[in-house]
Amino acid sequence: MSFIVLAASQSFPWGAGAVNWQEAETPLAWLGDVGGNYTDRGIGNGYLVITNQRVLFLKKSGVIGKNYSFCCGVEIADSLSVVTSGDRTAFSFRSFGHAHRLVISHEGFDKSQVQNLVNVTNKAVTARKAMVKEEHEETHTSSPTVVKEIHHVVVKIPCRYCGLLNDQIRNKCEGCGAPLR
C-alpha cells in the first residue's frame, strides 16, 4: 500500500509512461492501491493522483498488475467538492455541462493521510481556479474587441405573371409557381 507523498522528484511509483503531463503540470499528492468508480462505473484499482491542474486515476494493468495506465482525468478547476466519508472520498466535478463523480475507496489509510489529500486537493483547486480566472481576464482585457459590420443586400425579383416579389435565388414564383427566369 502506498501512502500520500509530496512530489519531490520525477520518480513515481506508477512509472514514467503512465501519464502524459501537460505543460507546467506537477503532481502534488497521491494515494496508491485504491479502488475507483467514475460516474458510477467501476474502473478498478490504481493510483489517485492530484496535480496542480488535474485529478487523475491511473489504473493497474498487466498480468501481475505492475503496470499502470491513464484511466480518467478531470480539470481540477472544474471541481465542485471533495467529501470524505468513512473509507471513501468523492470528487465531484462539472465540466462541459455534465456532472462527473470520481469515488475512491481507500481502506487501510489513516484519517490524517486522507485529510492531507483533501487539503492538498482543496488548495490546488483554489490556486488553479485563480490562475484560470487570471488567464481569462488577461486574454479578454488585453485584446481589443473588433466589430465588423456586414451588410447584406437582398434582391427581390417580381414575378411577371402575378407580381409577387421573390428572392433572387428562387427559380419558381412562391405565389403562382411560374418560372422566374
Secondary structure, 3 states (H helix, E strand, C coil): CCCCCCCCCCCCCCCCCCCCCCCCCCEEEEEEEEEEEECCEEEEEEEEEEECCEEEEEEEECCCCCEEEEEEEEEHHHEEEEEEECCEEEEEEEECCEEEEEEEECCCCCHHHHHHHHHHHHHHHHHHHHHHHHHHHHHHHHCCCCCCCCCCCCCEEECCCCCCEEECCCCECCCCCCECC
